[in-house]
Every structure is written in structure tokens, then in C-alpha cells.
Amino acid sequence: MLANDTLANVLYIDLSNKHYWVRHRADLFERYLGGAGVASQLLDEECPAGADPLGAENPIVFAVGPLTGLFPLASKTVAMFKSPHTGNLGESHCGGRSAVAIRMAGYGAIVVKGKSDIPVYLAIHGDKVHFRDASSIWGIENSFTVGRIIRESEIGAGLRTIMRIGGAGEKLVSYACVITETYRHFGRLGLGAVFGGKRLKAVVVSGKRSLPVSDSKTYRKTYAEIYDAAVGSPVMKKYHDLGTAENVLPLNMLGGLPARNLTEARFEGASEISGEKFAEQYLGRRLACSHCPVACIHIAAVREHYVDEPYFYKTHMISYDYEPIYALGSMLGISNARGFLSLMEQVEIFGLDAMSAGVVLAWATEAQERGIVSEKETMGLKFNWGDYDTFIRAVKLIVRQPNDFYSALARGVKYASSVYGGTEFALSLAGNEMPGYHTGPAAHIGVLVGARHSHLDNAGYSVDQKNLSKQDVSFEEIAADLLTEERWRQVLSSLVVCFFARGLYKPDVVLKALELTGFSLTREKLNRIGEEIHKQKYEFKVRHGFSLDEIYLPERILETSTPFGQLNESYIKSAVGHFKQLLDSSLY
Amino acid sequence: MRLLIADAERCIGCQMCMFACARRQNEGGLAEACMGIRSIGGMERGFTVIVCRACDDPACAKVCPTDALKLRNGGGVRLNTAACIGCGNCQDACLIGAVFWDEEINKPMICIHCGYCTKFCPHGVLKTEEKELT
């Protein structure tokens, strides 16, 4: 690390006592680069085993990396916390302006500790931290409105992030998200509820500074190479054109698109909610995160007529991506694009994780269909596949929790099915609702063993894709592939390079960029850092009660055929066992 | 040559131009950026590009008490840092907000119309134009 870089500054904020301080933690950044590597260390330092995820002792850690503010696409912030959803490691990544803002404010990481007695929001402008009384905005359920109000009352337009929660975070829904810049999220594992538990409505960060490089001439040259690849390379094209929604049709064709609570892996309405369809009929604007030229954020423009008055309209601007289309579209049998967008908007307004919310609604629909729950529990709602109006009403009830049933839904399908039954079709893996890939064994194994139980941990779906043309792939090979990928992704997420750019940031490019920021590393050393971070995250999980020996696979995953046919439980368990073995025998 | 905004509606808010501007001055980060991209009251409404438009009769120069801002060929100004006393009159005079401030030396930063940023605008928001000298 370069001596005059502010990266190693860690801002600590204590909400209980309303004070803050900065510590220089070169020890952490030198060894773990930043992002996931540094955040996991800070989490481990601050979060005692047995900590209540919604209590004062659970810290929130945000971390960025050495390349942030210097190279394109190093644009993510890693958040770590103990998850109220799984009761274990919480890790979530978000773009928008968050990463650049934190780096420009002069920090490599921010640790938010304690719990406020009154509702507050934090305004971090460079080296000043303000504890603002948020009483006047506490209770505003609409996350768009919260953003709009804070936007007007804080400085730093264009150079700031406004992370905030909606009603779901305040009401401690265990899969509430934190929203930044209206359309980006710390989506999974319930950071929104951790905010709510601390009575923290929002965190604003802004700043503007210069960052040092070791050699400005080489810096400009290396920068231009990465930039050219980012705008010209075919590996980025898909994100640029149709966005992640491009996946809908290929996955459906393959038979790996979960539909109607995964009773099927093909959806007859897929073309109606495809990336092509949205682009053709609704795409109204494309946006980018700070310091990324790709513009993968796709926003649909939906004109709505006010029924009470002629010639009176409003236009909704709603973002869409593959995962929400799966969870709030095919998984619920919704083939009406406009209906999907309305449901999507409702989920955004309240600030729920779209993936968990969709899987929860899908479970509730099947549970009612099977008579496990009745209209008494649902308060008169009759869930039907494709009936988005009812789902929109249900989202509101999940957030407001007027009865035990909706309170249970607000804790996810694992909990709800433990109360009402139906665990065999409660599509949660290790406590987190499944992502939109029923592509084969690796997708599910990947989520089971992944440190945050996300498809992005190790991209099992892509391992499946690679294996499609092969015969008899061994479980050992799958486990080894997933582990290799997850370890490398620790390096990328410590540099906070967007995973969409993983094809650009190959090891040689990473080493070149790091060299310019004062990190002289070798490829071996880089791999070792990834291995070490991964091992330590896993050890954190074990200390907090996680075990790879106790995995539960909902039967539905085994029943519904994948592109590889029906999955075999013992094969999956063997792969998980082998993953554990590899991990236990690794040195770091 | 001068920098022009070809179509602000094409802006995706990536801020690559701001980083390019700083890099042109051999700096990483954003402190030296002489341009700004911000949303028009929320990302959903698009962006505004704030940069010097190379006025023929620049207000910033007219209010400079020490003549530190000299008229530039092709429009806009050039700063004579030695003459500048950092009063900030120029910043107040520019309605666009295109006079940025270097906090370190307490002097204005204004686009010199070099066009470097246009090379890093992937969506055709910015362009350069040769302007006939008047």
C-alpha cells in the first residue's frame, strides 16, 4: 500500500454513545487488501459469538478496496454483519455510488457499532460525521421517499451515496434490504433489519479527494487498457445490452428456470418476462454505478393512468434484473410483464430482498393450495399463480405483520415452514431462499457450501453449464471447481471488483493494477490471500454455529428435473462432504 | 477546440469523464475533476453534466478582481494561478456551477477544453468541436 493512501483509515462509529474515531489499520489492508478480506476481519473483531443480530453488539462493516476510485469497475462495497435471516455470517455487496463515496470520503472501511436510543441517520462528509435526528422520517415506509428527502437536506450531490431502509427494515423483516441510489441494494441476508434494529434509517457518505499511484504514466496506460476491455470486450456485452435479464430465455430453454415454486423448471410465460420483451416494450433508461462504463442497470418506464381523472398519468421507473424476474415472475407464475413490474416496485418501496420475497410468496401460494394454511391465516387473501395484485397486497402485510402468519413470512420460508409445515417445498438452502438456477447439481451444492449461500459465491450454475456436455462428472470435481472459484472470488471481492467484470480482471490484470497502488504481489500470493480469506470466513461461520455436516435439502429440489435429470441426494451430500474435506485440509 | 455536451440524455451517470479529467492531471480520485455529473433529483430522471461551456464573454473572467482569468482562444478562460487570490467571485458568477474549487490551494478549477474526457465517455454524451475564432 502507498504511504499517503487513506485506504487504511477505518472509521468507527458508535451509535449508542454518538461518537466516532478513526484508526489506521494498515495491518489489515496490507494483508487482506480490502473489501471482503478486511471486512471479515473487522466483523470477527467486533461481533462476539452469540451476538443478537438485531442488537447493539452486532456491528455493520462496510469496506472498499485499493482499486476503488482508481480503476473502473472496482465499484462495489462489501457489507458484513451477523445476518438476522440465517443467524450467521451476513455478507452483501452493493454498487451505486457507495464504493467511490466511501473511498473519496477518505476511508477503506466503516464500522457502525451500538444502537441508537432515537431514530438517527448518519451523514459522513469527509472527516466529519454527523448524527442526524431521523425522528421526522422514521415510519416512512417508502424507500424512494426517504431518499428524496435526504437528497434535499444533505450536501454532496453527485459525490454521495444514500443508503437507506424502507418499512421492511424498520419492521425487522429478516430479509429486509438496504437501498442505495434508488436502484442498487445490499440485497441479501437482511442488512436492512440490522439497520432497523439499530434505529438507523440511513447512511449518507460523500467526499472528494486525490488518490496516489506509484507511477502516473503507467497508471494512465493500464487504466486505458482496462477501460478499452470494459467497453469493447464481448464478455461485458451481455450486461450492457439486455442486462442480466438476458438470462431468462436461455435458462428457460435449458430447463433450469424455476417456476411456480419449482414445481417446474420451465415457464410457458418466459418470453413475456424476458430481457428482450422488457427492452422492446419498457426499457426507459440505463444507468451505471460510479466508475463503471457498462450501464447494466435497466429501468423500465411504465405509464399509469389515474382512473379517477381523464388525461392524468404518472410514470413509474422500475429497475429489473434476472434474479427479481425469476423470484417475482416465473416463481410466482407471473407472465404479465406489467404485473411483474408493479410487484417489483412494491418490493422496492418497502425495501425487501426481491429474491427472498418471491420465494416466500411462492411457498405461501403452494401452502394455501395444499390447505396447510387457510384464508384465516392469509387474512382473506387467496393466492393464485400469476395473480400479482394479491401478491402486491401480501407484500404490504409481510412488512406490517398484522398476524402470526405474516410475522412468520417476515422471517423467511425456513421459519414459516417450521411453524406451518411444508418444509419439503420451502425453497431455502442453509436458511437463505434459493436463487434462480435449477441448472443441475453444482448450482445447489454451490449455494449450500457458499459462505453467504448466494449463487454469486462460487457460480455453481456456471459449473453446471460447463459440465453439460460431459458424461459422469464426479462430485469431487464439482466440489473442487466450486472451491477454486469461491477462493478467487474472495480476491475479487476484496478488491471490490464487480463480479460482472471477472472476465476482465484476470490475475495478470489484477497484479498490474495492484502494483500501481503499492501492492507488490505474485499470483501465488494472490491465490493464498483468497484461500486464507475464505477459510477465515468459514471458521467464523463454524464459530457461530454453522456446520456443513447438517445440510438440509428440500425434497422439491430433488423432485423437479434439471437439465441433468433428477438430482441425487447422496451425490449432493457427497459433494458437500468433499468440499468440507478440502476446506479442512487447506493450510490457511 | 472546445468541449460540448452532445446529448445529456444519453448520460448513464458512470462519471468516467470526471475520473478522466483528474487522471489527465496525473491524479487518481476526483479532487482535481473540473466537471461534475449528478442526477436531476434522483437517478430515475437522468443526469446533468456540469462543465464549462467556453462562453465567448465569460462572466467568471469579468468578476475577477486581479485579472487572473484570461480569455482563452476558442472561448472560456485560462487561470493564471500566480495572480489568483482565491476570492471565489468567479465561482459565484458562473450560473452553470462549472467553476470547481481546488481546496488544497484555494483556487478555482475550470475545464481547459482539452477533450481528454471524451475518450472515456462510452455513450456519446461529450464531444469536442473546433470553434471558429472570432
Chai-1 contact restraints between the chains, C-beta under 6 A:
chainA,res_idxA,chainB,res_idxB,connection_type,confidence,min_distance_angstrom,max_distance_angstrom,comment,restraint_id
A,G69,B,G29,contact,1.0,0.0,6.0,A-B,restraint_1
A,L70,B,G28,contact,1.0,0.0,6.0,A-B,restraint_2
A,M104,B,L30,contact,1.0,0.0,6.0,A-B,restraint_3
A,A157,B,R38,contact,1.0,0.0,6.0,A-B,restraint_4
A,G158,B,G36,contact,1.0,0.0,6.0,A-B,restraint_5
A,G158,B,I37,contact,1.0,0.0,6.0,A-B,restraint_6
A,G158,B,R38,contact,1.0,0.0,6.0,A-B,restraint_7
A,E181,B,M43,contact,1.0,0.0,6.0,A-B,restraint_8
A,T182,B,M43,contact,1.0,0.0,6.0,A-B,restraint_9
A,K208,B,L30,contact,1.0,0.0,6.0,A-B,restraint_10
A,K208,B,A31,contact,1.0,0.0,6.0,A-B,restraint_11
A,R209,B,G29,contact,1.0,0.0,6.0,A-B,restraint_12
A,R209,B,A31,contact,1.0,0.0,6.0,A-B,restraint_13
A,S210,B,E27,contact,1.0,0.0,6.0,A-B,restraint_14
A,S210,B,G29,contact,1.0,0.0,6.0,A-B,restraint_15
A,S210,B,A31,contact,1.0,0.0,6.0,A-B,restraint_16
A,L211,B,G28,contact,1.0,0.0,6.0,A-B,restraint_17
A,L211,B,G29,contact,1.0,0.0,6.0,A-B,restraint_18
A,V213,B,G28,contact,1.0,0.0,6.0,A-B,restraint_19
A,S216,B,N26,contact,1.0,0.0,6.0,A-B,restraint_20
A,R220,B,R23,contact,1.0,0.0,6.0,A-B,restraint_21
A,V231,B,P122,contact,1.0,0.0,6.0,A-B,restraint_22
A,R286,B,I12,contact,1.0,0.0,6.0,A-B,restraint_23
A,L287,B,I12,contact,1.0,0.0,6.0,A-B,restraint_24
A,L287,B,G13,contact,1.0,0.0,6.0,A-B,restraint_25
A,L287,B,M43,contact,1.0,0.0,6.0,A-B,restraint_26
A,A288,B,I12,contact,1.0,0.0,6.0,A-B,restraint_27
A,A288,B,G13,contact,1.0,0.0,6.0,A-B,restraint_28
A,A288,B,C14,contact,1.0,0.0,6.0,A-B,restraint_29
A,S290,B,Q15,contact,1.0,0.0,6.0,A-B,restraint_30
A,C292,B,C14,contact,1.0,0.0,6.0,A-B,restraint_31
A,P293,B,C14,contact,1.0,0.0,6.0,A-B,restraint_32
A,P293,B,M16,contact,1.0,0.0,6.0,A-B,restraint_33
A,P293,B,P122,contact,1.0,0.0,6.0,A-B,restraint_34
A,A295,B,I12,contact,1.0,0.0,6.0,A-B,restraint_35
A,M317,B,E44,contact,1.0,0.0,6.0,A-B,restraint_36
